[in-house]
């Protein structure tokens, strides 16, 4: 088994394409904010034009279809086929498992590299409390249906205080499901979760942040996530999770300064940092099928700032995961949200 930090690279490029914001579920931690992201569903011609716009920028671009629930889009299969012909390096569909519009019958495993299923609990009780009644069973059914048709499958588990205690149960669950990749995500304080978590003043001299209701503490994350990730990887499953916390001696680097990551929403906004998505500070927008820079001040103006806490956007948007000494200095840094650890 090999553990590595997935470093940023100017050759790395990812398009996170939200083709709609509509969803059949109402997950407790959903990051979609329709006021900031739009409530419209993109038509297929627009989707094709935007796909061409980005793939022509970088032929080594990975594409992730997102929503909302992307399989609710009646023309997702057409979009997938267009993306394949356009030459994207890889194509993934992120889904809650309901797999609407008979999507599995309209695409082939040669056209999609992965179908990735979201599950947020090792038990039905915990998952359904977070994601909605019936979602646990449907996710597993959808995953098995996809595997039966030959699709490569992966799983996303978003860690929060609501489900971290069940992460230790996931190695057995994942092994039984025979998936190829497992992604552990940290909950982002945006969308639905922002209302109960965002803090103005983080606490002083606390080893445990009592004010954040969803994000787990540094100690609990470090004690739990790397250990379980390694255990899952022992079953020949590639496991990826965010680094999140940096020691004071470790250098902070922002992915936006090195790699090309685009988070695209139906209202034409294009962000380069997902932490910013709740705010109208996007650095790019699409106009007449062209990528246009927005005026100052936007997210890009903040990427180069250097602060003791590490990530500037984290400090501004979700400072509840920071803890300070009595002298006002941070006890640790927050890493760029795109910095990943991987067991393979």
Phi, psi and omega in degrees: 000144183234130176250136180211158169268128181278099186286154176288148179214142177294345179269354180268133182212132182225136176247110177263100194253106176273102185277350175196165175246358179290144178211152178274347178252172178223065185299141185301326185253017184304132182271353182292133179231101188295333176295326182261339186250345182095153179250002185275160173253125182292138175283162188295327179294320177295317178302314180299316181297319181288324175300315179297321180302315184278321181292332177287342175283326185203114182284353178257030185271132174272141183242130176237117176277127184228171171230227005044203175254107187297333181286352171289341179287123185294341183248021179302320181298322177294320179296319179298313181297321178295318180297321179296315179292329182290337173103026175297145182297318177210156180227128179232143171246121174268129186217158174272358174102353181284334171050063183290168175058028178051042187301325182294337179272350186252350176232166179241162179292345175281344183263341182233131180283319179214145161249122188250126187253135180266123176224129187239036175182148177279347178238156179300320183301311183288312181300313184290333175293330180272317191254338180126147182302131178089351186288330179297306182297320182291323178299313180293322177296313180299319179297315180293324177297319179294317179296323181296334179265006173093008180282143172284136186235149174223172182224145177243129179235111180270112186281133174214176175297342181282339187221001184296331180289347176263357179299326180296342179272348187289330178305317179291320179297312184294320179299318181292329182280343176060041175278166183260331180222149179227125181248124172259128180243151173267142181292134178264139181271078177204167184064226183299320186287345185292329184294330183256357187240334189290131183246149174271316181236112178290158186286153177260139172053051175232129176279341176235125180276108184280351190267343181268121186275337185249318183286136179282158180287163177303312183298318181291321177300309184291330179285332189255306194295307181300322181296314181290323177301316180294321180296319178295320182294339178296346177265024180061038175247132177284126183240128181236136178210154182286145180291319175069300188249136177244144171289159180302330183280345182276143182279134175273135174225141180262128182301328182296343179272349186234319186248165177256105175235127183236127179248105191253135182238160184300336181275015174082001177285142177230116177259156172249355177226122183292336179296336184276355196293345178275357187236149179278054181240027179301143183272345183220158170210159183260125179223122182053043178060030174233147179270116187245136176286141178270165181285166178284152358266138176227180185306324184294332178292343183262342186297329185274352181291143181245122179226157182298337182280354181093254184288120180295316183295323176299316180299322182281322191260318185222061185289357181296345178268008177259146176229138186242152171283170181297335179275004177091358179273144180289145179285340180199176177252156171259127181285163170301138183296344180267359179277120188242153168251148183216134170253132179215000000 
